[in-house]
Amino acid sequence: MQHDAEQTTEGDSPLDEGSDPKFVTALARGLSLLRAFRPNEVHLSNNTLAQRAGLPKATVTRLTYTLCKLGYLVQAEPSGEYRLGPGVLTLGYGVLSGMELKERAALELAEVCKGENVNVAAALGERYGQSVVYLATHRFPNSVSMVFHLGAQVPLFHSSIGRAILMGLPGDEQLSLLDEAQRTTDSAEDRTRLAQGLTRAREDFARWGFCTSFGEWRKEINGVAAPVRPVQGRSLYAINVGGFGFLNPPEDLLTQYAPRLLRAARALSLRPETDE
């Protein structure tokens, strides 16, 4: 029987600081897996993570499971390999640094926002639990905008981009996320509002192919959003455009920006244009 990296003992790892009582070895090992990703690498296998971190495969399996649960890693199917998740961005790391989507999104977001209105902004986001984390954003210098910044988190059921993410998921997953969200509150009013958010998302998407939120998350914020599912991967994203309602009324977003939004979503998904 061969005894390779599996036989590495807990004390053999360079990440063990047995002489320092304040050093948390488990935390150091988890962070070492996140640091294992190099520029232009998107997916890494369990074996590669174990080799780079100098840890037993069994230990890496437990760590990757925990990191996936927390949103810092995402496991791809059917390969079982891992990529950095949106949770990493909330810690200040460069999530998706090896992915070309973010660079393409920057150009598309700028195209969506072009025009005389310098107070409109756009973003690309990915689901993180019951929120959406912004991975790329575009806004004009000195614009009047609130939440369009890298790493911002917005709610899944009340924001336009959150609703667009939901519409990219199968119906049973939508209902599962709704149940999860409703179980976090004791307020019947909040539970009803969450259900209404999903209903509104489905109605908008069936009517227009994108989702809206006009003062439904924050009364002063308007936005429209569409899902993005790149054909080269299994991840689901969405893009939005909007801003303060008094500077971005619904009619402007629906007539001027929504057509650009849909074109950008198709481009980022690498899907062909269709007649509108």
N, C-alpha and C positions, 0 to 999 in steps of 0.2 A: 504494500500500500504506500502510495506517495504521500509525503507530508510537506506541502508547500506553504503558500500564504495562509491556508486555513489554520496552520499550526502556530501562527503568531500568537504569543501569549499577551495578556493584558499589559504586562510590565515591559514588553519589548518595544512598544510603540514610542516614537520620539515625541508623541503628544502627551505622554504621561509625565507629570511633574510630582512624583511621589514625595519629594522633599518639601514641597510648598503646600501647606494645608489650605491655602486660599484658592489654589488652582482647581478649577472644575474640569476634569478630564473629559467627561461626556460632552460638555459644551464645546470644548476645543476640537473634539473629533467631528462633531456635527458641522462646525464651521470649516473644517478641513475638506469636507466633501463639497461644500459650496465653492471653495477656492480651487478645487480640482479642475474646474472648467477653464479652458484656455481660449484666447481670441479665435474666432471663427469656428469654434466647436459648439454644436447645439445639443447633441445627445451623447451621453456616456453610459456604458454598461456598468453593472454591478461589479464585474471583475476589474474594469479599468479604475473605477472609484476606489476599490480596495487596494490596488497596486499603487496608485498615486498617493493615497492617504497613509499607506503602510499599516493597514488594519486588516484583521481577519474578515473574510467574506460574511460570516455570520453576524459580526458586529455591524458591518456596513448595511446588511439587510435590515437590521433593527433601526439603524439611524435613518436610512432612506424612507422607511415606513413612517417614522415620526415626522421627518421633514415634509413628506407628501401630505400628511394629515394637517400640517401647519401652513401649507401653501408655498413652502420655499422650494420644493421640487415638484415636478409633474412627471408621472410615469406614462410613457407612450405605449400604445397598443398597435400591433401585437408583439412588437420587439421586446417590450419590457424595459427599454432604456429610459434614462432620466434626462430631463432638461430643467434649467432654472425656471422657477415659477414666479408669479407676480408678487408673492410675499417678500421675495428678496429685495424688491425695489423699496419696500417700506423700511428696510434696514439701511438703505443708502447705497446698495450695490447696483451695478449696471445690468439690470435684468435684460435678457435677450440681446446681450452685446454681440453675440455671434450670429444674430439673425438679420437677414437682409430686409425683412418686412418693415422694421422700424425706420430704416433709411428711406424706403419707398413711401412709407406713410407720411414722412415729413414733407415730401413734395406734394402729395395728394392733399394733405390738410391745408397747405398754403394755397393750392388751387381752389379748394372749396371756399376759402375765406376772401378771395380776391374781390376787389370792388371798392366803393367809396366808404363803406361802413368800416371804420377802423376799430369798432368796439364789438366785433364778432370774433369768436374764437372756436377752435376745433381741437379734437383729441382722438387718439386711438387708445382703447382700453381692453383689459382682460378681466374676467371674473376672479374675485378672491373672496371666497365665502359668500356672504350676503352683500358684498360690495363689488364695485368695479374700480380697478386701479388704473390710472392713466400712465401709459407707457411712452407716449409721444404726444406733444402738444404743439399748437401753433396759435400765436396771438400777436397782434401788432404792438410795437413798443409804445409804452404810455397809454395803452388801451384801458378802458374801464371794464375790468373783468374780475371775477371772484375766484372761481375754483379750477380754472384751466391751467394747472401747473403740474409738472412732472411729479408723479407719486401721489397725487390727490386721490381720495377715495370718495365715491358717490354711491348712494343706495341702489340696490338691484331693482326694486319694484316701483320706485317713485321717480327715478331719473329716466330720461329718454335713452341714454346709452345702456343703462341696466335693463330696460325693457327690450332693447334690441338684442342684447345678449340672450335674454330669455327666449326670444323668437327664433334664435339659432339652435335651440335645444329641442329634443323630442318632447311631446306633450306630457309624458309621464315624469320626465325630469323637471319640467316646469312646476307640476303639481307637488313633487317632492320638495322642491325648494320653497314653494309657498307654505307647505305644511311646516317645514323647518323654521321659516320666518315667523309664522303665527304662534308656534310653540314658545317663542322667546318673549312674548308679551302677554300680560294678563288683561289687557284692555280689549274689550269687544270692538270698540271703535277702531283701534289700530288693526285688528284682524280683518275687519271689513274693508278698511282702506287698502290693505295689502292685496286682498282678493280683487278689489276694484282696479288696482294697478295692473294685475295680470289680464283682467278682462279688457281694459283699455288698450293694453299692448297688442292683444290678439285682434281687436277690432281695427286698430290703426294699421297693423301689418297686413291684414287681409284687404284693407281698402287701398293702401298706398305702397306697401312694400317697405315701409320704414315706420318708426315709432316716434311719438311725440310726448312731451311733458311741458305743458304751459302753466307754470305756477303750481304744479302738483307736488313737486319736491320742496322747493322754496318758492314762496309766492312771487318773488322778484326775478326768478330765473325761467327762461324759455329755452327749449332745445328740441332738436330732431336728431334721430340716430338710425343707423342701419347696421345689421350684422355683417361680419367679414369672416369667411372661413377659407383660408388659403388652401388651394388644391394640393400643395406639396406637403401639407401637414394635417394633423388632426385637431389642432387647437382652434378655439373659437374666440374671435375678437369682435369689437364693434367700433364704429367711428361716430362722432357726433359733431354738431355745430350749433352755436347759440350764444347766450350771454344774458345780460340784464334785459328784462322784458320791455322796459320803456325805450330801449335802444334797438331791440330785436323783436318786433311784434310778430305774432303767429303768421300773419299773411305774408310777411317778408320771408320768413323761414320756409314756409310751404311753397311759395312761388319762385323765389330766387335761389335759395340755397339747397332745398331738397333734391332737385334734379342733379346738381353737382355732387351732392352727397352720395346719391345712388351710383353715379358714374365712378366715383372714387372707390366705393365699396366693391364694385365689380372689378375695377383695376387691381385692387389689393388682393382680391380673391382669384385674380387671373382668369376671370370669366369674360366671354365675349360680350360686346355691346348688343343690346336688343332694341327693337323698335319700341318707342314709348308712345 
